[in-house]
Amino acid sequence: DKEIRAVFLWLFAQLFQGYRWCLHIIRIHPEPVIRFHKAAFLGQRALAEDDFLMKVLDGMAFAGFVSERGPPYRATDLFDDLIANQVERIRQETGDAQKVMKHVKELAEQLFKN
């Protein structure tokens, strides 16, 4: 169970890396509104023509993800650590299945300890 969760954690960290750079907080309303700049995200990753990612970013689940994880002052978790601190490691692992599985096993251990 923890290894399956770790695989999804790694996958979404790889898929959404850099998403925080594309968040804009609009403060003209009494409650701040967080918007995601989809074109900037797709442009920085050279994925403007990727239909799958386009559909993911247009979905309600991603909108909920942005509203939940967008506020700058909130408690961070393992996913935030992957997105912020392990981007280079994930890029290096992408072509090597053994490195990916080693990282997934490490994530599974962290999830188990949590």
PyMOL commands that set and color helices and strands:
alter all, ss='L'
color gray80, all
select helices_A, chain A and resi 2-16+19-22+38-44+51-58+60-69+78-85+87-93+97-113
alter helices_A, ss='H'
color red, helices_A
select strands_A, chain A and resi 23-26+33-36
alter strands_A, ss='S'
color yellow, strands_A
deselect
rebuild
show_as cartoon
